[in-house]
Amino acid sequence: MKSVIICDMEGVIQEMNNGALEMFGYSKDELVGIKRVSIFSPGEIVIQNVLGWLEEANKHGKSIVKTNFVRKDGSYFNAEIIITPNFANGKDEPQTGYCGITKEIEENVNIPISLTTKIIKGIAITRGGFTLASILPMVIVSLILSQTNSLSLTNAILSIIGIICAHIFGNLYNDYFDVKSGTDENNSEYFNVGDKSLILRGAQISGGSRAVELGLITLKKTRILGNLMIVIALACLIILSINIYYQTGSFDNIYGVGIIGFLGLFMAYFYTAEPLKFSSRKGLGELTIFLTFGPLLTLGSFFAMSNTSIEISFQLLQNFALIGIPLGLLTTNILLINQFPDLKSDKKSNKINLVVLFGKKFSRWIYLANLFVIYITTIYFFKDSIQTFYYQNVLFLIFLLLIIYGMYIFVGLYKFYDSRKLVYYNIHTIYYQIIFCLGIILTFYL
């Protein structure tokens, strides 16, 4: 008995023979046009080996490998698979996908999993790479404080560790509730980076982490790991509060950190949790992300990292909430553009975000409006520095390059908003947040 499965360039199953249905235990209705071939492999093998097998097939015309596969009932078996590039429209036309011919074998196949793969697995489960959206704004706040010798390095380290854990807590519980509610199950059009980016290679950038679907972690363990993250985050908050009082002799900063911290955790949990489920309430999800990764994060970081007692004032709110506006909108745009491929599944799951509410065409302009607000608020924040800045030409060049890059991404979104080619601009939106923050950091150093 041989299994023959044909998939497209993203691994979505297009055709399969009766041998494949019998071998893996599924029906056609469960798989064709819905699931990706990664569902047949243990998650660690997908992370470590699959892209390499496909690259070999493209380079040499075929790839022959012995591996482990998993059936619908969860049982594993050993198999040999021949992977070849598929050209459904003819050899002279672009490649349309891959064909895999599989036969079960008696030979014991053991694929060793490297330490690097296990680390990548942890990052995939927690979506740890996205914690840069929390870390970079905190680095910027620390630079602002360091200019007036108001930075406590100890508090900065404790704050960053705590926020990373709180961010991962939010990621894990978002996955937990989306899997439990069936939102992720309904999504067959999500974006995976694949080999389109060396830095983000294989990363999941829409439709959740898919960690449960790939068997990297169970739903129960997702919740347990989320609980562990919140315990560590709260422990950091307690230690941080003790150190703040030791340094300042006042509760003022502790009040600020506590109120903002618990508000942030509340919003992170109820982003997907019932009964509030902000992500489904007509733009409240985007507002939650903007506030959490923007003004609340920068203002809370200021209270947490400062070595002097701070009283809340209009000037304080203006300065530290202001720099949070562009930083929060950078993260909001990542969320927004990632909602484009998820439109059908989000609508089916009654997840009424901005893209579902306004449609893909109009939502392009929301992305552009966010970019304009990012530029205006950033320039306004630096307006006094610009007037006295010794390297004015360098500062102008930094801002100009950031604006040009942002417009390049928008043009891509404008053209490919309803195409799978949009994935390249989802990737660039993530890059853009990192590069924009590094541009601000460079400005402070200059």
ABEGO torsion letter per residue (X at the ends): XBBBBBBBAAGBBABBBAAAAAAAGBBAAAABGABBAAAABBAAAAAAAAAAAAAAAAAAGBBBBBBBBBBAAGBBBBBBBBBBBBBAAEAABBBAEBBBBBBBBABBBBBBBBAAAAAAAAAAAAGAAAAAAAAAAAAAAAAAAAAAGABBAAAAAAAAAAAAAAAAAAAAAAAAAAAAAGAAAABAABBBAEAABAAABGBBABGEAGAAAAGABBAAAAAAAAAAAAAAAAAAAAAAAAAAAAAAGBAAAAAAAAAAAAAAAAAAAAAABOAAGAAABGGAAAAAAAAAABAAAAAAAAAAABABBBBBBAAAAAAAAAAAAAAAAAAAAAAAAAAAAAAAAAAAAGBBBAAAAAEAAAAAAAAAAAAAAAAAAAAAAAAAAAAABABAAAAAAAAAAAAAAAAAAAAAAAAAAABAAAAAAAAAAAAAAAAAAAAAAAAAAX
